[in-house]
Amino acid sequence: MADYDIVNISTTFNKSIKNLINIMNESIHNNVMFDTIKRRVKIVIDTNPLLLLQEGGVYIFKYRDYIKNDQLDDLLLNPSSILNDNAEIKEYIDNNESDSNNINMLLNLLKDIWVNYDKSEKKIIKKNIKILLSEYCKYLSTTNN
């Protein structure tokens, strides 16, 4: 079994998150919600570099079959599947009406920009998402020892 360094795992995971944000930033201009997400992600990475790995990795792992089988189109073009498949997200949305609109807006925004990416952009995005999954799996192996 491989020995993984949690710092390297976290650094690689966060770098891929930043890459994805930078790619999306080129397609999303003057969007308050996306600007807020960018600021929050930066703050989280700067203050607690493990948090996105620990909390966000769970969701990446949940959709691992879509990621491994190169079915991101199926996932991203049907945002309601994300909401309906995930009991935690569904419960959160049911209990936080103000955030539910933002979550739906974000998922629809991702859907809209996804369809406008060309094959090379999608390939880069898919690669970064696969890196997220790989790093989260490495993280899981360090926590199960």
C-alpha positions, 0 to 999 in steps of 0.5 A: 500500500502506498504511503501518501503525504496529506500535505501533497494531497491537499495541495494537489486537490486545492490546485485542481479546485483553483484550476477549475475556478480559473477556467470557469472564471473565463466564461462567467463575467460579472456574476456576484454569486460566482465572485462570492464563491471564488472569494470564499474558496480562496479564504478556505484554502488560505485558512484551512487547506484541508477543508475542501478536501475533507468536505468537498471530496465526499461529493466528488466521491459520491459521483465517482462513477460518472467521473470514472466513466467519463459521463460528466455530460450526463451529470452536469446537463441534468443538475436536478439529478445532483439535487435529487440523488443527494439526501444531504443536499436535498435536506439542506435545500429544504431547510434553507430556502434562501440558499436553495435559490443560489444552489439552483442558480449555480447548478444551472450556471454550470450547465449553461457554461458546460454546453459552451465549452469545446472538446479541449476545454471539457478535456481539461475540466474532466482531467481536473475533476479526475485529479480531485477524485484521485486525491480524495481517494488517496486521502481516504486511504490515509484516514483508513490506516 
